[in-house]
Amino acid sequence: MPSIELRARQSLALTPRLQQSVRLLQLSALEFQQELRTALDTNPFLEYDSSETEDVALSTTSPGEEASALPATDTLAAAEPDTLPAESVGSEALESAGPDDMPADFSGDYGSRNSTRQSGDADGSDPAEWARSQPTLREQLHDALRLYRLDDRDRAVARFIIEALDDDGYLRQSLADLADSVDLEPELTEEELLVALRLVQSLDRPGLGARSLSECLALQIHALPDDTPGRDVALQIAEHHLERLARREQAELQKQIGCSPEALRIACALVRKLDPKPGNCYGRAEDNYVVPDVIVRQVRNKWAVSINPAVQPRARIHRMYAQLFAQSAGASRSPLAQQLQEARWLIRNAQQRFDTIQRVAECIVAHQKAFFQYGEIALKPMVLRDVADELGLHESTISRATGNKYMATPRGIFEFKHFFPRELGTESGGTCSAAAVRALLKEMIAAENTRDPLSDVTLAKMLADQGVLVARRTVAKYRHLMKVPPAELRRQL
């Protein structure tokens, strides 16, 4: 028989405000700016805070570039008398960027923007932006294709080939797959695609449109003058013996090709001068910048940490709208009440986000002072729990506060995670960080004899002589992370 039974149980649930706080904390600087921009566009109770403050905006910091002055105290904006706390995204450690440094969505001075447009800058952009921009690979090839007199079908197929190229200039899809993905009448054949590919390969730099490294190098060699020394031998190497060249099997290469040692040396030098990724010399369609969340600099022999003002678009409760809403009848039952509450939550959670990031950054700097003085070799082992215990926060909160967050220092811009290297043992019973070991390996490899480079076993023994106990496979892993080739590929004849 069906029955109804009532049971009581306990469960842990996050309130909507806490969910928003957790989500905002794990966002990167750019993602947070987008989140706040969306809120400003959709919530009528939020407005951009255009109060005048000293303009010390910093959007990006280059390695070694000194940061600006410490942020000043921000002003708070009250929303509802006696009901809404006076809160804004600003804090004691926050200094806002000037209106001219903010995106158009945040600008509150529409008159000044319109006057700028009328003064001759039609799109409101900086002329230097387009003056120094470089055409992308596809833009360059499309421009070159316009110079050819082709019928509509041939031009469409060539454009399709151009769009199928990777950013480094390679065509990594097979012609059969490309033919199946194009909807043309009559049906496109592989022969037509091959003809269009040959045309694309001749539009600009030699090597573009290649389907393999061998074809890329061969196209570049074919473009050289016929009297280029070593051209014929280099072409054979590029087409048939690249793996032997990579392994530096000089004797086997000479035997297979049937040339003199001097001719082989000239040909190998010619192949090594070629560009394996010709598409990388063009501009990119989008620029991926790293915007630091905090700025670290030395002030009176102490390392000071401040939030980067550029990552904090100023926002506050719209005072007039909030007052009118509070005076309206039935305000508590209106759908706008939820939007007003969400606006309050966003401002408070944004402030809490910046406070948490700054506290975590200050703790990292306090633990890794030696890094700022001496560099990578002085990084100490540290885990998230060390910061969590010191700040009295949960380890998951520290993980969110360090994910996709960056720190601008006099030594460059580093991700927060960079300051948490794992611990390795030493012969004396002490510990050192994995980052310090990588720094030692980098110094050893830089000082090696290029004619007799150090193997992973030799590097492991040299580290052991300095008291650092690591296995050969660990050395190989660190070398791979540093993008250093093995010893046989580093040897120079």
C-alpha positions as CSV (number, residue, x, y, z in Angstrom):
1,M,0.0,0.0,0.0
2,P,1.4,3.5,-0.9
3,S,2.0,5.6,2.2
4,I,3.2,9.1,3.1
5,E,6.0,9.4,5.6
6,L,7.4,12.6,7.0
7,R,11.1,12.7,7.8
8,A,13.4,15.4,9.2
9,R,17.0,15.7,8.0
10,Q,19.7,18.3,8.0
11,S,21.6,19.5,4.9
12,L,24.0,22.2,4.1
13,A,22.8,24.8,1.6
14,L,24.4,28.0,0.4
15,T,22.3,31.1,0.4
16,P,22.1,33.0,-2.9
17,R,24.3,35.7,-1.5
18,L,27.0,33.2,-0.4
19,Q,26.8,31.5,-3.8
20,Q,27.4,34.8,-5.5
21,S,30.3,35.5,-3.2
22,V,32.0,32.2,-4.0
23,R,31.4,32.7,-7.7
24,L,32.9,36.2,-7.7
25,L,36.0,35.1,-5.8
26,Q,37.0,32.5,-8.3
27,L,36.6,34.8,-11.4
28,S,39.7,36.3,-13.0
29,A,40.1,40.1,-13.2
30,L,38.7,40.3,-16.7
31,E,35.8,38.0,-15.9
32,F,34.9,40.1,-12.9
33,Q,34.9,43.3,-14.9
34,Q,32.6,41.7,-17.4
35,E,30.3,40.5,-14.6
36,L,30.1,44.0,-13.1
37,R,29.6,45.5,-16.5
38,T,26.6,43.2,-17.1
39,A,25.2,44.1,-13.7
40,L,25.5,47.8,-14.4
41,D,23.7,47.4,-17.7
42,T,20.8,45.3,-16.3
43,N,20.2,46.5,-12.8
44,P,18.6,49.9,-12.5
45,F,19.8,50.4,-8.9
46,L,23.5,50.3,-9.9
47,E,25.4,53.2,-11.4
48,Y,29.0,53.9,-12.3
49,D,30.7,55.9,-9.5
50,S,32.2,58.8,-11.4
51,S,33.4,60.7,-8.3
52,E,36.6,62.5,-8.9
53,T,39.7,60.8,-7.5
54,E,43.4,60.8,-8.4
55,D,43.9,58.9,-11.7
56,V,46.4,56.2,-11.1
57,A,45.0,53.5,-13.3
58,L,47.2,50.7,-14.2
59,S,45.9,48.2,-16.8
60,T,49.0,46.1,-17.2
61,T,52.5,46.0,-15.8
62,S,55.6,45.0,-17.7
63,P,58.3,42.9,-16.1
64,G,60.6,45.2,-14.1
65,E,58.3,48.2,-14.5
66,E,57.6,50.0,-11.2
67,A,54.0,50.3,-10.1
68,S,52.2,53.6,-9.3
69,A,51.7,55.1,-5.8
70,L,49.7,53.4,-3.1
71,P,45.9,53.7,-3.5
72,A,44.1,56.4,-1.5
73,T,41.0,56.2,0.6
74,D,37.8,55.9,-1.4
75,T,34.5,57.6,-0.8
76,L,31.3,55.7,-0.1
77,A,27.9,56.4,-1.6
78,A,24.8,56.1,0.5
79,A,21.7,54.7,-1.2
80,E,18.8,54.9,1.3
81,P,18.8,57.1,4.4
82,D,18.7,54.9,7.5
83,T,17.9,51.7,5.5
84,L,20.7,51.0,3.1
85,P,24.3,50.9,4.4
86,A,26.7,53.4,2.6
87,E,28.6,50.9,0.5
88,S,30.4,51.0,-2.8
89,V,32.9,48.8,-4.6
90,G,35.7,51.1,-3.4
91,S,37.6,50.4,-0.2
92,E,40.4,51.9,1.9
93,A,42.9,50.2,-0.4
94,L,41.1,51.2,-3.6
95,E,41.8,54.0,-6.0
96,S,39.7,54.3,-9.1
97,A,40.8,54.8,-12.6
98,G,39.7,58.1,-14.2
99,P,36.6,58.1,-16.5
100,D,38.7,58.2,-19.6
101,D,40.4,54.9,-18.7
102,M,37.1,53.1,-18.3
103,P,35.2,51.2,-21.0
104,A,32.4,53.1,-22.8
105,D,29.8,51.0,-20.9
106,F,31.0,52.6,-17.6
107,S,31.1,56.2,-18.8
108,G,28.7,58.5,-17.1
109,D,29.6,61.7,-18.9
110,Y,27.8,61.3,-22.2
111,G,28.3,65.0,-23.1
112,S,32.1,64.7,-23.1
113,R,31.9,61.5,-25.2
114,N,29.7,63.2,-27.8
115,S,31.9,66.2,-28.0
116,T,34.9,63.8,-28.6
117,R,33.0,62.3,-31.5
118,Q,32.2,65.7,-33.0
119,S,35.8,66.8,-32.7
120,G,36.9,64.4,-35.5
121,D,37.5,61.1,-33.8
122,A,34.4,59.4,-35.3
123,D,34.7,56.1,-33.4
124,G,36.2,57.5,-30.2
125,S,39.3,55.3,-30.5
126,D,43.0,56.1,-30.2
127,P,44.5,56.6,-33.7
128,A,47.7,55.0,-32.5
129,E,45.7,51.7,-32.0
130,W,45.2,51.2,-35.7
131,A,48.4,52.9,-36.7
132,R,50.6,50.2,-35.0
133,S,48.3,47.2,-35.6
134,Q,49.5,44.4,-37.8
135,P,47.3,42.4,-40.2
136,T,46.5,38.9,-39.2
137,L,47.5,35.9,-41.3
138,R,44.0,35.5,-42.8
139,E,43.7,39.3,-43.5
140,Q,47.0,39.3,-45.3
141,L,46.1,36.3,-47.5
142,H,42.6,37.6,-48.3
143,D,44.2,41.0,-49.4
144,A,46.7,39.1,-51.6
145,L,43.9,37.0,-53.1
146,R,42.1,40.1,-54.3
147,L,44.9,40.7,-56.8
148,Y,44.1,37.5,-58.7
149,R,41.4,37.4,-61.4
150,L,39.4,34.3,-60.5
151,D,35.8,33.2,-61.0
152,D,33.4,33.1,-58.1
153,R,33.8,29.4,-57.4
154,D,37.6,29.4,-57.5
155,R,37.8,32.5,-55.3
156,A,35.3,30.9,-52.8
157,V,37.4,27.7,-52.6
158,A,40.6,29.7,-52.0
159,R,38.9,31.7,-49.3
160,F,37.8,28.5,-47.7
161,I,41.3,27.2,-47.6
162,I,42.5,30.4,-46.0
163,E,39.9,30.2,-43.3
164,A,40.9,26.6,-42.6
165,L,44.5,27.5,-41.8
166,D,45.8,27.4,-38.2
167,D,47.3,30.4,-36.6
168,D,50.8,29.1,-37.4
169,G,50.0,28.8,-41.1
170,Y,49.5,25.0,-41.4
171,L,46.5,23.2,-43.0
172,R,46.0,20.3,-40.6
173,Q,42.7,19.1,-42.0
174,S,42.8,16.6,-44.9
175,L,41.5,17.7,-48.2
176,A,38.9,14.9,-48.1
177,D,37.5,16.3,-44.8
178,L,37.4,19.8,-46.2
179,A,35.6,18.7,-49.4
180,D,32.9,17.0,-47.3
181,S,32.4,20.1,-45.2
182,V,31.8,22.5,-48.1
183,D,28.3,22.9,-49.5
184,L,28.8,23.8,-53.2
185,E,27.1,22.9,-56.4
186,P,28.5,21.0,-58.2
187,E,30.1,19.1,-55.4
188,L,33.7,20.1,-54.5
189,T,36.4,17.7,-55.4
190,E,39.8,17.1,-53.8
191,E,41.5,18.2,-57.1
192,E,39.9,21.6,-56.9
193,L,41.0,22.0,-53.3
194,L,44.5,21.0,-54.2
195,V,44.6,23.6,-56.9
196,A,43.3,26.2,-54.5
197,L,45.8,25.1,-51.9
198,R,48.7,25.6,-54.3
199,L,47.4,29.1,-55.0
200,V,47.2,29.9,-51.3
201,Q,50.8,28.6,-50.8
202,S,52.0,31.2,-53.3
203,L,50.1,34.2,-52.0
204,D,52.6,35.4,-49.4
205,R,55.5,33.9,-47.3
206,P,56.8,30.5,-48.5
207,G,55.6,27.7,-46.2
208,L,52.1,28.9,-45.6
209,G,49.4,26.3,-46.3
210,A,51.7,23.4,-45.7
211,R,50.2,20.2,-44.4
212,S,53.3,19.0,-42.5
213,L,56.6,20.3,-41.3
214,S,58.4,18.6,-44.2
215,E,56.2,20.3,-46.8
216,C,56.6,23.6,-45.0
217,L,60.4,23.5,-45.1
218,A,60.4,22.1,-48.7
219,L,58.2,25.1,-49.8
220,Q,60.7,27.5,-48.3
221,I,63.7,25.8,-50.0
222,H,61.9,25.8,-53.4
223,A,61.5,29.5,-53.0
224,L,65.3,30.0,-52.7
225,P,67.4,30.9,-55.7
226,D,68.7,27.9,-57.6
227,D,72.3,28.8,-56.9
228,T,71.9,28.8,-53.1
229,P,74.7,26.7,-51.6
230,G,73.4,23.4,-50.2
231,R,69.9,23.9,-51.7
232,D,69.5,20.4,-53.3
233,V,70.9,18.6,-50.3
234,A,68.7,20.6,-47.9
235,L,65.7,19.8,-50.0
236,Q,66.4,16.0,-49.7
237,I,66.8,16.4,-45.9
238,A,63.5,18.3,-45.6
239,E,61.6,15.9,-47.7
240,H,63.0,12.6,-46.4
241,H,65.4,12.9,-43.5
242,L,64.1,15.4,-40.9
243,E,64.0,12.8,-38.1
244,R,67.7,11.9,-38.7
245,L,68.5,15.6,-38.7
246,A,66.7,16.0,-35.4
247,R,68.7,13.2,-33.9
248,R,71.9,14.6,-35.4
249,E,72.8,11.4,-37.1
250,Q,75.4,13.0,-39.4
251,A,77.1,9.8,-40.6
252,E,73.8,8.2,-41.5
253,L,72.6,11.4,-43.3
254,Q,75.8,11.5,-45.3
255,K,75.4,7.8,-46.2
256,Q,71.8,8.1,-47.3
257,I,72.2,11.3,-49.3
258,G,75.7,10.5,-50.7
259,C,77.3,13.9,-50.2
260,S,80.5,15.3,-48.8
261,P,80.7,16.2,-45.1
262,E,81.1,19.9,-46.0
263,A,78.0,19.9,-48.3
264,L,76.0,18.2,-45.5
265,R,77.1,20.8,-43.0
266,I,76.0,23.7,-45.3
267,A,72.7,22.0,-46.0
268,C,72.0,21.3,-42.3
269,A,72.8,24.9,-41.5
270,L,70.4,26.0,-44.3
271,V,67.5,23.9,-43.0
272,R,68.0,25.1,-39.4
273,K,67.6,28.7,-40.7
274,L,64.1,28.0,-42.1
275,D,61.0,29.1,-40.2
276,P,59.0,26.0,-39.0
277,K,55.9,28.2,-38.2
278,P,55.7,31.0,-40.8
279,G,52.2,32.0,-39.6
280,N,53.5,33.3,-36.3
281,C,55.1,36.4,-37.9
282,Y,51.7,37.9,-38.5
283,G,49.5,39.8,-36.1
284,R,46.9,38.1,-34.0
285,A,43.2,38.5,-34.2
286,E,43.0,39.1,-30.5
287,D,45.5,40.0,-27.9
288,N,45.5,38.0,-24.7
289,Y,46.7,40.3,-21.9
290,V,47.3,39.4,-18.3
291,V,45.8,42.0,-16.0
292,P,47.4,41.8,-12.5
293,D,45.0,41.8,-9.6
294,V,47.5,43.1,-7.1
295,I,50.7,45.3,-7.3
296,V,53.7,44.5,-5.2
297,R,56.5,47.1,-4.8
298,Q,59.1,48.1,-2.3
299,V,58.3,51.1,-0.1
300,R,60.9,52.0,2.6
301,N,62.5,48.6,2.5
302,K,59.2,46.9,3.0
303,W,57.1,45.1,0.4
304,A,53.7,46.7,0.0
305,V,50.7,45.0,-1.6
306,S,47.8,47.0,-3.1
307,I,44.9,46.1,-5.3
308,N,45.3,47.1,-8.9
309,P,42.8,50.0,-9.4
310,A,42.2,49.1,-13.0
311,V,40.5,45.8,-12.1
312,Q,37.9,47.6,-9.9
313,P,35.3,49.5,-12.0
314,R,33.6,51.8,-9.5
315,A,29.9,51.1,-8.9
316,R,27.4,52.1,-6.3
317,I,23.7,52.1,-5.5
318,H,21.8,54.7,-7.5
319,R,20.8,57.1,-4.7
320,M,17.8,58.7,-6.4
321,Y,16.3,55.5,-7.7
322,A,16.7,53.8,-4.3
323,Q,15.0,56.7,-2.5
324,L,12.1,56.9,-4.9
325,F,11.6,53.1,-4.7
326,A,11.6,53.2,-0.8
327,Q,8.9,55.9,-0.9
328,S,6.7,54.0,-3.3
329,A,3.7,52.1,-2.1
330,G,4.1,48.3,-1.9
331,A,7.8,48.5,-2.5
332,S,8.6,45.4,-0.5
333,R,6.3,43.3,-2.7
334,S,7.6,44.7,-6.0
335,P,9.9,42.7,-8.3
336,L,12.3,45.6,-8.1
337,A,12.9,44.8,-4.4
338,Q,14.8,41.7,-5.5
339,Q,17.0,43.8,-7.9
340,L,17.7,46.2,-5.1
341,Q,18.8,43.4,-2.8
342,E,20.9,41.9,-5.6
343,A,22.6,45.3,-6.1
344,R,23.4,45.4,-2.3
345,W,24.8,41.8,-2.4
346,L,26.9,42.5,-5.5
347,I,28.6,45.6,-3.9
348,R,29.2,43.8,-0.6
349,N,30.5,40.6,-2.2
350,A,32.7,42.6,-4.6
351,Q,34.3,44.4,-1.6
352,Q,34.7,41.0,0.2
353,R,36.4,39.6,-3.0
354,F,39.0,42.3,-3.1
355,D,39.6,42.1,0.7
356,T,40.2,38.4,0.4
357,I,42.5,38.7,-2.6
358,Q,44.6,41.3,-0.8
359,R,44.9,39.4,2.4
360,V,46.0,36.3,0.5
361,A,48.5,38.3,-1.5
362,E,49.9,39.9,1.6
363,C,50.4,36.5,3.2
364,I,52.1,35.2,0.1
365,V,54.5,38.2,0.0
366,A,55.3,37.8,3.7
367,H,56.2,34.1,3.2
368,Q,58.2,34.6,0.0
369,K,60.1,37.8,0.8
370,A,63.4,36.2,-0.3
371,F,61.9,35.7,-3.8
372,F,61.5,39.4,-4.3
373,Q,65.1,39.9,-3.3
374,Y,66.9,37.0,-5.0
375,G,64.6,35.6,-7.6
376,E,63.4,32.0,-8.3
377,I,66.2,30.3,-6.5
378,A,64.9,31.7,-3.2
379,L,61.3,30.5,-3.5
380,K,60.3,28.5,-0.4
381,P,58.0,25.4,-0.4
382,M,54.4,26.5,0.4
383,V,51.0,24.9,0.2
384,L,47.5,26.4,0.3
385,R,46.9,25.1,3.9
386,D,49.8,27.3,5.1
387,V,47.9,30.4,4.0
388,A,44.5,29.0,5.1
389,D,45.7,28.4,8.6
390,E,47.3,31.8,8.9
391,L,44.3,33.7,7.7
392,G,41.7,31.5,9.3
393,L,40.0,30.6,6.0
394,H,39.1,27.4,4.4
395,E,41.5,25.8,2.0
396,S,38.9,25.9,-0.8
397,T,38.6,29.7,-0.3
398,I,42.4,30.1,-0.7
399,S,42.2,27.9,-3.8
400,R,39.5,30.2,-5.4
401,A,41.4,33.3,-4.3
402,T,44.6,32.1,-6.0
403,G,43.1,30.7,-9.2
404,N,43.5,32.9,-12.3
405,K,44.9,35.8,-10.2
406,Y,48.1,37.6,-11.0
407,M,50.6,39.6,-9.1
408,A,52.7,42.4,-10.7
409,T,56.1,42.6,-9.1
410,P,59.4,44.3,-10.0
411,R,60.5,40.8,-11.3
412,G,57.5,40.5,-13.6
413,I,53.9,39.3,-13.5
414,F,53.3,36.0,-11.8
415,E,50.2,33.9,-11.2
416,F,49.5,33.4,-7.5
417,K,49.9,29.7,-8.0
418,H,53.6,30.3,-8.9
419,F,54.3,31.0,-5.3
420,F,53.2,27.6,-4.1
421,P,56.0,25.3,-5.3
422,R,56.0,21.8,-3.9
423,E,58.6,20.6,-1.3
424,L,61.7,18.6,-2.1
425,G,64.1,17.0,0.3
426,T,67.8,17.7,0.7
427,E,70.7,15.6,1.8
428,S,71.0,17.5,5.1
429,G,67.4,16.7,6.0
430,G,66.0,20.2,5.1
431,T,63.7,21.1,2.3
432,C,63.8,23.2,-0.9
433,S,61.2,24.2,-3.4
434,A,60.7,22.7,-6.9
435,A,61.0,26.2,-8.3
436,A,64.5,26.6,-6.8
437,V,65.5,23.3,-8.3
438,R,64.3,24.4,-11.7
439,A,66.3,27.6,-11.3
440,L,69.5,25.6,-10.5
441,L,68.9,23.4,-13.5
442,K,68.5,26.5,-15.7
443,E,71.8,27.9,-14.4
444,M,73.6,24.6,-15.0
445,I,72.3,24.2,-18.5
446,A,73.2,27.8,-19.4
447,A,76.8,27.2,-18.3
448,E,77.2,23.8,-20.0
449,N,79.6,23.1,-22.9
450,T,77.4,23.2,-26.0
451,R,79.6,20.6,-27.7
452,D,79.2,18.2,-24.7
453,P,75.8,19.1,-23.1
454,L,74.8,17.7,-19.7
455,S,72.6,14.7,-19.7
456,D,69.7,14.3,-17.2
457,V,71.8,11.8,-15.2
458,T,74.7,14.2,-15.0
459,L,72.3,17.0,-13.9
460,A,70.9,14.8,-11.2
461,K,74.4,14.1,-9.9
462,M,75.3,17.8,-9.9
463,L,72.2,18.6,-7.9
464,A,73.1,15.8,-5.5
465,D,76.5,17.4,-5.0
466,Q,74.7,20.5,-3.9
467,G,72.6,18.6,-1.5
468,V,69.4,18.4,-3.5
469,L,68.2,14.8,-4.0
470,V,66.1,14.3,-7.1
471,A,65.7,11.4,-9.5
472,R,66.7,11.5,-13.2
473,R,63.0,11.4,-14.3
474,T,62.3,14.4,-12.1
475,V,65.1,16.3,-13.8
476,A,63.6,15.2,-17.2
477,K,60.2,16.5,-16.1
478,Y,61.5,19.9,-14.9
479,R,63.6,20.2,-18.1
480,H,60.5,19.5,-20.1
481,L,58.5,22.2,-18.1
482,M,61.3,24.7,-18.9
483,K,61.0,23.7,-22.6
484,V,64.6,22.7,-22.7
485,P,65.4,19.9,-25.3
486,P,67.4,16.8,-24.2
487,A,71.2,16.7,-24.4
488,E,71.4,15.1,-27.8
489,L,69.3,17.9,-29.3
490,R,71.3,20.7,-27.5
491,R,74.6,19.5,-28.9
492,Q,76.2,21.9,-31.4
493,L,78.9,20.6,-33.7
